[in-house]
């Protein structure tokens, strides 16, 4: 709705200015998409291989004016973003999102690939850019992992009730998933392992895959799938992130899956603070 009202206010402006404003917003969005694609794949950065990371969520509170003065933490406090960690990158010179992404890869790969960050905001004025990456305080309103797992189930089923495009794949609306306690136990164990041992991967520290973990928990299924997320403190944010990633989106829209178990685990000493696992299955 904010985008729509913005277009309405711009309707009386000269056509060239309207196109320029739209192009600017598109370049900012393209940069966020490029960063998320970059994070979703293993990269070489400072001589080390990165993890496959979840997408950053675009947060309008992190879109700070380029002329913002003073402390970055104070600016986020004024924007009502209760942060635990933040990093701002300023670029001068890139003419478009592609050039800005090249500069980030060359000079700021460590920041862009830092697993502690979960939100992003991009500001741009001509060839001046500001990219703000942050993680906010976890909500104290989270219920226990079973209750939040059920919320995740409800949110996933709402998503499955609508047709959608997941990357190049088109999915029709499909049937709701039902809760499976065995899959939930396997999901809780993996979330706890990721939180306590500070890693983010479908393979656990013993090399077990999602299928291995489901079988070990006692689930005998024909098909197993798994989505994981980190840093987000609500089921809604988790699912929104998955819907922006073609592979995660395809998993949650897969009509062959019939059951779900989901859970989160928290460890304040870990990079992301909170980790989520959703295990899909078909018996």
ABEGO torsion letter per residue (X at the ends): XAAAAAAAAAAABBAAAAAAAAAAAAAAAAAAAAAAAAAABBBBBGGBBBBBBBBBBBBAAABBBAABBEBAAAAAAAAGBBBABBBBBBBBGBABAAAAAAAAAAAAAAAAABAABABBBBBBBEABBBBBBBBBBBBAABBBAAAAAAAAAAAAAAAAABBBBBEABBBBBBBBBBBBAAAAAAAAAAAAAAAAAGBBBABBAAGBBAAAAAAAAGBBBABBBBBBBBGBABAAAAAAAAAABAAAAAAAABAABABBBBBBBBBAABAAGBBBBBBBBBX
